[in-house]
Every structure is written in C-alpha cells, then in structure tokens.
Amino acid sequence: MSEKIFVTKSYLPPQEEYIAYLNGIWERYHLTNQGPLVLELEQKLRQYLGLEHLHFSSNGTIVLQMALKALRITGEVITTPFSYCATSHAIAWENATPIFADIRKEDLCIDPDCIEALITPKTQAILATHVYGIPCQIERIEAIAKQHGLYVIYDAAHTFGVQYKGKSLLSYGDVSTCSFTRRKYSIRWKVA
Ligand SMILES: Cc1ncc(COP(=O)(O)O)c(C=O)c1O
C-alpha cells in the first residue's frame, strides 16, 4: 500500500522542546526589543547562511518595506508582476511606484532584457523575485544596476537555503529579504 505524504503539513518541533523555550520566556519576562532568543536565532542564521549582516523581523512583507525605507526609495522601482502580491504592495505602501517588467518563460523571473527600456530619471531600484527559489539573472541585473546607479533588492522569500555560485543566494544584491511562511523554509539546493 502506498504511503500518503501530506506535503503542506508544517514541521513542528517536539512539544516538550518548545515548552522549554516558553518556560524561559516566563522566567525572563523579556518579550520585545532584542530578546535573547531572537539574538540567538540571528546568530545561528548568520552562521548557517554564511552572512555577515542579517536582521530578523516578523515577516517577509515588512522586511521588503524595511529594505525600501532603509535605501530611502521613494521613486520608481522596476519589479516583476509574477510574484506574491507583497512584492509590489511593499513598493506602493512605501509611497514608491512599481513599474512592471516582463518575465522570462524559462524560469518566470524578471527578464533583464525588459528592464533597461523602463529606466527613467525617476528609477531608483530593481526589486526582483527569485521565483520558487530559482535565481534571477543576477549578473545581468547587477550590470544594469551598476551602469544606471540603481539599487538591487532581491525578494528572496522562496530561497532560504539556496546556494548560488558557492554562497547563499541571500548574499546577493544591496539587500535580500526572506520569509519563513510555512511553505518556504524547506527549500535547500545548490546552483553552480
Ligand atoms: C515572493 C514573496 N514575497 C514576499 C512574501 C511575503 O512573506 P510573508 O508571508 O512572510 O509576509 C511572500 C509570501 O508568500 C512571497 O511569496
């Protein structure tokens, strides 16, 4: 008889391990602002991903907004129409303007050939999604950005654990953002 695999079932740790963490929280009463568990998680993620700079926040939408805000982006952002809605919503919520470039049929990621024609004096950044964890055309996007003085932000929500050319895909761009929504964090593969 074949075994059923429930592919959308979330992974949960053993309950007693989780409760031990909760007991620590009740002992410390440190609920917000750089609590020890968040700092430990950031440190372990930095180590696991080989990243020097990593900041943990509550979800993959707010970190897109934080990236845009940190880079002071208020003008036009060339982005992809084929992503989760948070990618373009984050741009709009930061009062910047999403400009949609077409995608490649090979991997559904933004097509660098379509980016250049959309650049105007108001363009400040390219926000590209590594769709389903498949890396965008990184070298071409970075060359265009360099030539036109644009920031590159990668919505890397689907890419936790993906390696590209020997390092974490999250290490590319001026900022890469990630999400731990339950369907995302199991992706782990290497792209040579
Ligand atoms: C490409 C992409 N960007 C951003 C997000 C937003 O992440 P979160 O659900 O953690 O806010 C998602 C989540 O589905 C996503 O797929």
The ligand as a MOL file (V3000), in Angstrom:
LIG
                    3D

  0  0  0     0  0            999 V3000
M  V30 BEGIN CTAB
M  V30 COUNTS 16 16 0 0 0
M  V30 BEGIN ATOM
M  V30 1 C 7.7110 36.2300 -3.1860 0
M  V30 2 C 7.1440 36.5660 -1.8450 0
M  V30 3 N 7.4830 37.7520 -1.2890 0
M  V30 4 C 7.0170 38.1140 -0.0760 0
M  V30 5 C 6.1880 37.2790 0.6490 0
M  V30 6 C 5.6680 37.7400 1.9580 0
M  V30 7 O 6.1320 36.9710 3.0100 0
M  V30 8 P 5.3010 36.8760 4.3900 0
M  V30 9 O 4.1250 35.9700 4.1280 0
M  V30 10 O 6.2940 36.2830 5.3600 0
M  V30 11 O 4.8870 38.2810 4.7530 0
M  V30 12 C 5.8160 36.0410 0.1260 0
M  V30 13 C 4.9370 35.1500 0.9060 0
M  V30 14 O 4.1100 34.4110 0.4320 0
M  V30 15 C 6.2960 35.6640 -1.1630 0
M  V30 16 O 5.9740 34.5070 -1.7340 0
M  V30 END ATOM
M  V30 BEGIN BOND
M  V30 1 1 1 2
M  V30 2 1 2 3
M  V30 3 2 2 15
M  V30 4 2 3 4
M  V30 5 1 4 5
M  V30 6 1 5 6
M  V30 7 2 5 12
M  V30 8 1 6 7
M  V30 9 1 7 8
M  V30 10 2 8 9
M  V30 11 1 8 10
M  V30 12 1 8 11
M  V30 13 1 12 13
M  V30 14 1 12 15
M  V30 15 2 13 14
M  V30 16 1 15 16
M  V30 END BOND
M  V30 END CTAB
M  END
